[in-house]
Amino acid sequence: MGSEFTGDQKRYLQGFASGLTAARAARGTLPAGGSAKPSGPDAIHLEAQDRVVAAGKKLSEQEKWKRDEHPFDAYARLKQQAKANAAPKPADNFRWRYYGLFYVAPAQTSYMCRLRIPNGVLSSWQMAGLADIADNYAGGYSHVTTRANLQMREIEPKNAVKLIEGIESLGLWSRGSGADNIRNVTGSATAGIDPQELLDTRAYAREWHFHILNERTLFGLPRKFNVAFDGGGLIPTLEDTNDIAFQAVQIGDGHGAAPGVWFRLALGGITGHKDFARDTGVMVPPDEATEVADAIIRVFIEHGDRTDRNKSRLKYVLDAFGFDKFLGLVEERLGRKLLRVPAEAAQPRPAQDRSAHIGVHKQKQDGLNWIGLRLPLGKLTSAQMRGLAEIARSFGDGDIRLTVWQNLLVSGVADARVVEATAAILALGLAIDASPLRAGLIACTGATGCRFGAAQTKETAEAIAQWCEPRVTLDTPINIHVTGCHNTCAQHYIGDIGLIGARVAISDEDSVNGFHIHVGGAFGERAAIGTEVLRDVKQEDAPRVIEHMLSVYLAQRHSSAESFLDFTRRHDAAALKQMFAREPETTA
């Protein structure tokens, strides 16, 4: 065969080479000296990565995985793995989180799937459909999370695609609920039905939710990102623990802003790194919230750390730049100045009730009520899911509202139907009342279902409740948060008492599950990070240790009006450590 190519062959080879070069450029994998500039929806991410490499730094493994193959371009391989019932390798385990799937081995040799439910509101028929999905493709149950969301577990690889496509068939989503993306959008649990609310957050949460889903540029951030909308309702939304917090406030006359309800903008919340969202002084018209959030995210995309996963959240960009510089970059993207007003422009916000997510409460609509259910640490069996769907349809307005307190509300129950609805709830093995301890008892999945967990959290939380309730008579709410690791999904730093999983050495060669214990955490107007007072408490001893701590509080508080938070803040850390330290009784 001759060495010369025909004209057609040359044109074919040139076209093939051009296509290959374009594809490599789109993925950001051009060799050194490649001149093509990234384009398309992923360009802003590729350019940020290029700046890191050009500065002589190394991308994190996750950034390399994203650069090598965008997760949304790999769906065919996810389907192949499902057909083979094959577990993913590390890179794909990361990629599949873009679809909401987390392979959680060695804790469980299966996937967990986390949904997206904007503002935590779903319809009764959607809950019933999810119950079928849980039975057919998962473990027959779901968990309500601390982002007013649902997650399912024990999903074999062969069922992963069927599960996420089933979720989408219900008009729900799991897309972007994991990895380096904007997580489920939270809002006030009683939005639209709360007598004291300043603003119904549902429309704003949904607008932002759909903006995310339909804007590929907003996937693949330097790290995960949380956004919350609080409308001033009775139930806390914990918006100050989010990267972006939109907090409804009433502005009066004479402050340079039109009187009415605005969103106060706070940034940088990440309590696992011991920081709350801080007020920026910026007021945002509610109908501009999505536009402003989009600009904030894009500045974060450009400047977030792509080398160190521990320093890649928005907080660290704010720490490095300062708020003024960061907001200046946001304004450049918006093409206009943000409105700043003095703190006194905002009128005092309505008081919140730490127990309003439990029990029967009057709605703003005459003759209607919401009923807050107590779930066993967020768990619902598929039978309970179907039962709740029927209760919401038969007795309520058809909506089920998830809360950040790992429970849910049934709304729109007429006065005349409350007794019937309550009886139906009790018949499911659920409750509408809670002790001061159980009402604020929060626990993540822990070592039972999470590879990062250093202790069994839900089991320990239940053991604490069962041990303490008959032995300690509390007359004020106590929030106890039990988290399994430093990802602090149960937000232990903001609890009256917070437990974080730890390995406790029992010899030079061996260790057991246990906890370090913090006190004095809070959110909202009294926001503070808890102080560590006890270390290396064995898991089996935790119930007795918590009993002792509560007993010390009851015996030494100034009066019944002194809350546990006030009590702990009245003493310094050394005094608290001395009061709470003791040798726990031997487990029977």
URNORZI-V13084 format. One record per helix or strand. SS is the DSSP state (2 for helix, 1 for strand). FROM is the first residue (numbers start at 1). LEN is the number of residues. If there is no record, write none. Layout:
# URNORZI-V13084
ss: {SS:SS}
from: {FROM:FROM}
len: {LEN:LEN}
This chain:
# URNORZI-V13084
ss: {2:2:2:2:2:2:1:1:1:2:1:2:1:1:2:1:1:1:2:2:1:1:2:1:1:1:2:1:1:2:2:2:2:1:2:1:1:1:1:1:2:1:1:2:1:2:1:2:2:1:2:1:1:1:2:1:1:2:2:2}
from: {7:43:61:71:75:90:101:111:116:118:121:124:141:150:157:173:182:186:202:216:225:227:239:244:260:270:271:275:278:286:309:314:323:339:343:346:359:368:376:379:382:399:408:415:431:438:441:446:457:480:492:497:511:522:524:528:531:539:564:573}
len: {21:12:8:3:10:10:3:4:1:3:3:14:4:6:13:1:1:2:12:3:1:4:3:8:8:1:3:1:7:18:3:8:12:2:3:1:4:7:1:3:14:4:7:13:1:3:3:3:13:4:3:9:9:1:3:1:8:18:6:8}
